[in-house]
């Protein structure tokens, strides 16, 4: 791709390295404060993997929101709005929220069925044995690595495009700072960085939306509308009603929206294990559903508001002298790599805007990478090392393996990102291919928690057959429609959509047929055999401060209340030796009733979001209608207000929700500082 130096290369290097060092320092200080004053020690695998299962609603919502705020939701939503019109940002928003609502339902059921799970693969191994475990492990690792590497690829291409920085250098520097705080802090560190990412990114998203919209070259809502209408003849979109950018009746937009829904569903349920599954394990018992649904509603406004304003403004101004590419057009390759937004930011907001864009890019990238690192480290340490290499490994050994896995994964995804770049991939092609790779395991994994009749053979074969079914449909459709199979034809909308549909739905058919061929019923109590990990040798008590001051002498070994913290099984008999009648659930009957109530709420919310965002909202607008000035003004105003509501939900509310911990930490730091200062001046 051609390079227009929107940011000096030295500035790009400084920002990329400096931001990495800054965030690493901030998180390491936060981890120190947690360990010293909040009794949260990442030197245990339960804290490293699932944050002691004690994360509250606000911080969980912020972390889920951040994990789902990829580059696609900001940069690519603007690029696709530029390509197809304002229908894309709405379809994009609807393609983000319902998956998180579904994950809320899956997460609360996982707490009911498998309260001690660390990863979704533990659940698979308990039910389907080592063959199923390996199949899903490969599927999870492949999807996870591919998803993370694709984001690094996207970021590296953007950094190269805006600054001319060497692509390989950008690919190496992006995950470098993340690996340090992730290896030290574990999942709780990613929760903290997710909150910082969310805060900074939302401030920048609101800044870009309002600054572009109110710029004199755009002229506000009415000015933007008038400019889009005035340039309609030169911006004719084939497949849209009257070729207009201002209509919801867009064939290509709805195809893209459907592909996005399949791909995002796969990203939530399958590859990003810690981003969604493990964060549901880490949240408090009564926090999972409200936190996930809060994030689901909040995230809707990000691509809707930002994508609409940036994409349409770029269309209105791309043929004017202020645009960086003038007098040439934005090429299809530049649109596919997401250059629409940085070009517009440079044209309207100058150098300061480009620095802000670079920071937004960094926020989105590092959030994705940190979640992926913990995901892969969990799989390697628990599902590979402890299961097949060292079954007697204790807490400290698993923690050591997790640290090594974080470093290994960083090196590996860097290499994959470079390979994808030299293979000619970009974010648009990856967006079309990802559902085919990621979707086959979704339904079999969901049935693992909800259908006792799915057999071992069905769970093993259905995702494999589903992947090959989707792949065959994708390639065959590309050959049939376009006469060739290459990067161009496989990057078209219809082959990718048909392939995604085959990849998603065919495993359900395969699973049911195979299960009915030789039926069996699984006893859900088997899942309660999964235990917490404990050191075979007791650790010194000063190494791990208790979460709360003990009310009884340590010799009494009083367990924590199961309503807030799972009871450690390290002192109980090995549950694998107990009969199912002797295995007991760690939650009290009252807690279980609450969880089942939350499960009903989660499913009701999921159904409501699907009906509203799929049917009741967009479908009545899919008709022969071009937005009027007043309708467009109201449409965009609601989208912008939604961004402010998202800020309140995932930035302000987590501060309120965690106010006690914040005050406790500040008091601890203040007391230590005064003591140190007093000793210094004596």
Secondary structure, 3 states (H helix, E strand, C coil): CCCCCCCCHHHHHHHHHHHHHHHHHHHHHHHHHHHHHCCCCCCCHHHHHHHHHCECHHHHHHHHHHHHCCHHHHHHHHHHHHHHCCHHHHHHHHHHHHHHHHHHHHHHHHHHHCCCCCCHHHHHHHHHHHHHHHHHHHHHHHHHHHHHHHHHHHHHHHHHHHHCCCHHHHHHHHCHHHHHHHHHHHHHHHHHHHHHHHHHHHHHHHHHHHHHHHCCCCCHHHHHHHHHHHCHHHHCCCCEHHHCCCCCCEHHHHHHHHHHHHHHHHHHHHHCHHHHHHHHHHECCCCHHHHHHHHHHHHHHHHHHHHHHHHHHHHHHCCCCCCCCCCCCCCHHHHHCCHHHHHHHHHHHHHHHHHHHHHHHHHHHHHHHHHHHHHHHHHHHHHHHHHHHCCCCCHHHHHHHHHHHHHHHHHHHHHHHHHHHHCCCCHHHHHHHHHHHHCHHHHHHHHHHHCCCCCHHHHHHHHHHHHHHHHHHHHHHHHHHHCCCCCCHHHCHHHHHHHHHHHHHHHHHHHHHHHHHCCCCCCHHHHHHCCCCCCCCCCCCCCCCCCCCCCCCHHHCCCCCCCCCCCCCCCCCCHHHCCCCCCCCCCCHHHHHHHHHHHHHHHHHHHHHHHHHHHHCCHHHCCCCCCCHHHHHHHHHHHHHHHHHHHHHHHHHHHHHCHHHHHHHHHHHHHHHHHHHHHHHC
